[in-house]
C-alpha cells in the first residue's frame, strides 16, 4: 500500500486508534467495520509504519475496499475503508 490517495468523499464512521499497536489496530478496525452495513465507509486514523501497512492489507484480505491512504507529517495515517460483504 505505497500509493497515497487522498479521499474527499463522505464517511459513515470514524475511529482514532493512534494509541493502539498491532495486532489491536486491526482488531479495533474489524470491530468498527462489523458495526457498519455493507458499502458503508470507515475512516481509521492510526500511527506507525506497521499498522499503516497491516490494516489496509488485512482489510483487503477480508474483502473490504481500501479507498484512500493519507500519510500525515505528524506520523499518523488516515485509511478510508468501504465495508465489503
Secondary structure, 3 states (H helix, E strand, C coil): CCCCECCCCCCCEEEECCCCCCCHHHHHHHHHHHCCCCCCEEEEEEECHHHHHHHHHHHHHCCCEEEEEEECCCCEEEEEEECCC
